[in-house]
Amino acid sequence: MKTLLLTAAAVALLAMAGCDRKPAPATRAADGKVHILCTTFPMYLFTRNVTAGSKTISVEMMAAASAGCPHDYVLTPQDMQAITGADALIINGLGMEEFLSGMLAKAGPKVRIIDTSRGIDGVIEMAHEEAGHDDHHHEHCQFNPHLFASPKMAAKVVANIAAALGELAPGEASLFAANAAAYQQRLAALGEEFAKAAQALPNKKIVTQHAVFDYLARDCGLEIVAVIEAAPGQEPSAADMLKIIRTVRDSGAAAVFTEPQYSPKAAQAIARETNVRVAELDPVASGPADAPLDYYQAVMRANLATLQNALGRGDMKPEAADAAID
């Protein structure tokens, strides 16, 4: 219930900050720029693609590029200073930025909140268990916020960013729209590559580290039979490990996938116990601060190659598959 209350509070604060009303064009700062602050690396990367060539927009990132999904992020005084000094704050939405709860009101009405998930259809609901006062576990539903890990859904996020920035800087709205359209085409082509390649995979059953790849799996027809970390960054209990191991064996899953943002130890243990492949997929939740504009496509194509190597050799033992890849 605490999570739901925090989410509700965040939604209310976002509305107070101006999500639901059309903004007036932003007033340029002393340097002549409209300052945009992005909460996470994916939002920063997408926004840079949309604003490429802009003479009026300045784009900065709040969390460090290496931070990954900010599920447990804690605001610093520097973050708050950056928020209050921005013209707009671009957020992932869908509860990803619960750390902003109770803080946005302090930013004042000057800062417009751009929720990049706003109005997007096809959002996945996922179960979330919490212990109640009677020590019984209660299941609630919340939305999966990891739209960015799917090229198909990322394209929708990009469209929202372009539309919002076009309202803030109407003089360059056509530039943002053109950049977004070109970027969406590249993302759509990337999504088609995933879908086409997945059709040929002999085994589409996988285990993931946390629920970051649910949208990508849906796009590709992959079946996630188990998730190692119910809460991101929280190692599974011994009982949970045994349950996952049984699920992997019973389902015939082909591989367990880790993420560079989290420890691979639990995944490696599961892979050893079940004799399946273990490999790393990067959801592009983090990256270099000076990442090139095509960084997302490069990482996702590397992910596609990893999926094909891990799942495309159904008649090979894990050791043989490793040797073939190396």
C-alpha positions in Angstrom: 0.0 0.0 0.0 2.9 2.3 0.7 4.0 2.0 -3.0 0.5 2.9 -4.2 0.2 5.9 -1.9 3.6 7.2 -3.1 2.5 6.7 -6.7 -0.8 8.5 -6.1 1.1 11.4 -4.4 3.5 11.6 -7.3 0.6 11.7 -9.8 -1.1 14.4 -7.9 2.1 16.5 -7.7 2.7 16.0 -11.4 -0.7 17.4 -12.2 0.0 20.3 -9.9 3.2 20.9 -11.7 1.5 21.4 -15.0 1.2 18.0 -16.8 -2.4 18.4 -17.6 -2.4 21.9 -19.1 -0.9 23.2 -22.3 2.2 25.3 -21.3 3.1 28.6 -22.6 6.4 28.8 -24.4 9.3 28.6 -22.0 11.1 31.8 -21.0 14.8 31.5 -22.0 17.4 31.8 -19.3 20.2 34.3 -19.3 22.2 32.1 -21.7 19.3 32.2 -24.2 18.5 28.5 -23.8 15.5 26.6 -22.7 16.9 24.2 -20.1 15.6 20.6 -20.1 16.5 18.2 -17.4 16.0 14.4 -17.9 15.7 12.1 -14.9 17.4 9.0 -16.5 19.8 8.0 -19.2 17.2 6.7 -21.6 15.2 9.9 -21.4 18.4 11.9 -21.9 19.4 9.8 -25.0 15.9 10.0 -26.5 15.7 13.8 -25.9 19.1 14.4 -27.4 18.0 12.7 -30.6 14.8 14.8 -30.7 16.6 18.1 -30.1 19.7 17.4 -32.4 20.5 20.6 -34.2 18.5 22.8 -31.8 19.8 26.3 -31.1 17.4 26.9 -28.2 17.3 23.7 -26.2 19.9 22.7 -23.6 19.6 19.1 -22.4 21.1 17.8 -19.2 20.8 14.6 -17.1 19.9 14.5 -13.4 21.0 11.0 -12.3 24.5 9.8 -13.4 24.5 8.1 -16.7 25.8 4.9 -15.0 22.9 4.9 -12.4 20.5 2.6 -14.3 16.8 2.3 -13.4 16.3 4.7 -10.4 14.1 2.3 -8.4 15.9 3.1 -5.2 17.2 6.5 -6.1 17.5 9.2 -3.5 17.4 12.9 -4.4 20.5 14.9 -3.5 20.5 18.7 -2.8 22.3 19.1 -6.2 19.4 17.3 -7.9 16.9 19.6 -6.3 18.9 22.6 -7.4 19.0 21.2 -10.9 15.2 20.7 -10.9 14.3 24.1 -9.7 16.7 25.6 -12.3 15.2 23.8 -15.2 12.4 24.9 -17.5 11.1 21.3 -17.9 11.8 18.0 -16.3 11.4 15.0 -18.6 10.5 11.8 -16.6 10.0 8.2 -17.6 6.7 8.0 -15.7 4.6 4.9 -14.7 6.1 5.1 -11.1 9.7 5.0 -12.1 10.4 8.3 -10.4 8.7 7.7 -7.0 11.7 9.4 -5.5 10.2 12.7 -6.7 7.2 12.3 -4.4 6.9 15.2 -2.1 9.6 17.2 -3.8 8.1 18.5 -7.0 5.9 21.0 -5.1 9.1 22.7 -4.0 10.2 23.2 -7.6 7.3 25.6 -8.1 5.1 26.1 -11.2 8.0 27.3 -13.3 9.1 23.7 -14.0 6.9 21.8 -16.4 6.9 18.0 -15.9 6.9 16.0 -19.2 5.7 12.5 -18.5 6.9 10.5 -21.5 4.6 7.6 -20.8 1.5 9.8 -20.9 -1.3 8.4 -23.2 0.7 5.4 -24.4 -1.4 2.4 -25.1 -0.3 -1.2 -24.5 1.2 -0.6 -21.1 1.7 -3.8 -19.2 0.2 -4.3 -15.7 2.3 -6.4 -13.3 1.5 -7.9 -10.0 3.3 -6.5 -6.9 3.2 -8.3 -3.5 3.3 -6.4 -0.2 2.9 -7.5 3.3 -0.1 -6.1 5.2 -0.5 -5.3 8.9 -1.7 -8.9 9.4 1.5 -10.3 7.9 -0.4 -11.7 5.0 0.8 -10.8 1.5 -1.6 -8.7 -0.6 -1.2 -8.5 -4.4 -1.7 -5.1 -6.1 -1.2 -4.2 -9.8 1.0 -1.5 -11.0 2.3 -0.6 -14.4 5.6 -1.8 -15.8 7.7 1.4 -16.4 10.4 0.0 -18.7 9.0 1.2 -22.0 12.4 2.3 -23.1 13.7 -1.3 -23.3 11.5 -2.0 -26.3 12.3 -0.2 -29.6 8.5 -0.3 -30.4 7.5 1.4 -27.2 10.5 3.7 -27.2 9.3 5.2 -30.5 6.1 6.2 -28.7 8.1 7.8 -25.9 10.0 9.8 -28.5 6.8 11.1 -30.0 5.7 12.4 -26.6 9.0 14.1 -26.0 8.9 15.8 -29.4 5.3 17.0 -28.9 6.0 18.4 -25.5 9.2 20.2 -26.5 7.4 21.6 -29.5 5.1 23.4 -27.2 7.9 24.7 -25.0 10.0 26.0 -28.0 7.4 26.4 -30.8 10.0 28.1 -33.1 11.7 24.7 -33.4 8.7 22.5 -33.3 9.2 21.4 -36.9 12.8 20.5 -36.2 11.7 18.3 -33.2 9.0 16.7 -35.2 11.3 15.9 -38.1 14.0 14.5 -35.8 11.5 12.4 -33.9 10.0 11.0 -37.1 13.4 10.0 -38.4 14.3 8.4 -35.1 11.0 6.6 -34.8 11.6 5.1 -38.3 15.0 3.8 -37.1 13.4 2.4 -33.9 10.6 0.8 -35.9 13.1 -0.9 -38.2 15.0 -2.1 -35.1 11.8 -3.5 -33.7 11.2 -5.4 -36.9 14.6 -6.9 -36.8 13.9 -8.3 -33.3 10.5 -9.7 -34.3 11.8 -11.3 -37.5 14.8 -12.9 -35.8 12.7 -14.2 -32.9 10.5 -16.1 -35.3 13.4 -18.4 -36.1 14.4 -19.1 -32.6 13.8 -22.8 -31.6 13.2 -22.0 -27.9 11.6 -18.7 -26.9 11.5 -19.4 -23.1 13.7 -17.3 -21.0 14.4 -16.1 -17.4 15.2 -12.4 -16.8 16.8 -10.6 -13.9 14.0 -8.2 -13.3 10.9 -7.1 -15.3 12.8 -4.7 -17.6 12.4 -6.8 -20.8 8.6 -7.5 -20.6 7.8 -5.2 -23.5 10.6 -6.5 -25.7 9.5 -10.1 -24.9 6.0 -9.3 -25.9 7.2 -7.7 -29.2 9.2 -10.8 -30.1 6.9 -13.5 -28.8 9.4 -14.5 -26.1 8.0 -16.2 -23.0 9.5 -15.0 -19.7 8.9 -18.1 -17.4 10.6 -16.5 -14.3 12.0 -13.3 -13.0 14.9 -13.5 -10.6 14.4 -10.2 -8.7 10.8 -9.4 -7.8 12.2 -6.0 -6.6 15.1 -4.7 -8.7 18.4 -5.1 -6.9 16.9 -7.4 -4.2 18.5 -10.9 -4.3 15.9 -13.7 -4.2 15.5 -15.8 -1.0 16.6 -19.4 -0.9 13.0 -20.5 -1.3 12.6 -18.2 -4.3 15.8 -19.6 -5.9 14.4 -23.2 -5.5 11.1 -22.1 -7.1 12.9 -20.5 -10.0 15.1 -23.5 -10.5 12.1 -25.8 -10.6 10.3 -23.5 -13.1 13.3 -23.4 -15.4 13.6 -27.2 -15.4 9.9 -27.8 -15.8 9.5 -25.2 -18.6 12.5 -26.1 -20.6 13.7 -22.5 -20.6 16.8 -22.1 -22.8 18.7 -19.2 -21.1 18.9 -17.0 -18.0 19.7 -13.3 -18.8 21.5 -10.9 -16.5 21.8 -7.1 -16.8 25.0 -5.0 -16.5 23.3 -2.8 -13.9 22.8 -5.7 -11.3 24.8 -8.5 -9.8 24.8 -11.7 -11.9 25.4 -14.1 -9.0 21.9 -15.4 -8.6 21.4 -15.8 -12.3 24.7 -17.7 -12.6 23.7 -20.0 -9.7 20.4 -20.8 -11.4 22.1 -21.5 -14.7 24.6 -23.9 -13.1 21.8 -25.8 -11.3 19.7 -26.1 -14.5 22.5 -26.5 -17.1 21.2 -23.6 -19.2 23.0 -20.7 -20.8 23.5 -17.5 -18.9 24.1 -14.3 -20.9 23.9 -10.6 -20.5 21.3 -8.3 -22.0 21.6 -4.5 -21.6 18.2 -2.6 -21.4 20.1 0.6 -22.1 19.1 1.9 -18.7 22.6 3.3 -18.3 25.5 4.2 -20.6 28.3 6.6 -21.1 27.6 10.3 -20.4 28.8 11.2 -23.9 27.0 8.4 -25.7 26.6 8.9 -29.5 23.1 9.5 -30.7 22.9 5.9 -32.2 24.0 4.3 -28.9 20.5 2.8 -28.3 20.4 1.1 -31.7 24.0 -0.2 -31.2 23.3 -1.7 -27.8 19.9 -3.2 -28.8 21.5 -4.9 -31.9 24.1 -6.4 -29.6 21.2 -7.7 -27.5 19.7 -9.2 -30.6 22.9 -11.0 -31.4 23.0 -12.3 -27.7 19.4 -13.6 -28.0 20.2 -15.4 -31.2 23.3 -17.0 -29.8 21.6 -18.0 -26.6 18.3 -19.2 -28.0 19.1 -20.1 -31.6 21.0 -23.3 -30.9 18.4 -25.5 -29.3 20.3 -28.8 -30.0 23.5 -27.6 -28.3 24.7 -28.0 -24.7 25.4 -24.8 -22.9 29.2 -25.5 -23.0 29.2 -26.1 -26.7 27.1 -23.0 -27.3 29.6 -20.9 -25.3 32.5 -22.3 -27.3 30.7 -21.5 -30.6 30.1 -17.9 -29.4 33.6 -17.4 -28.1 
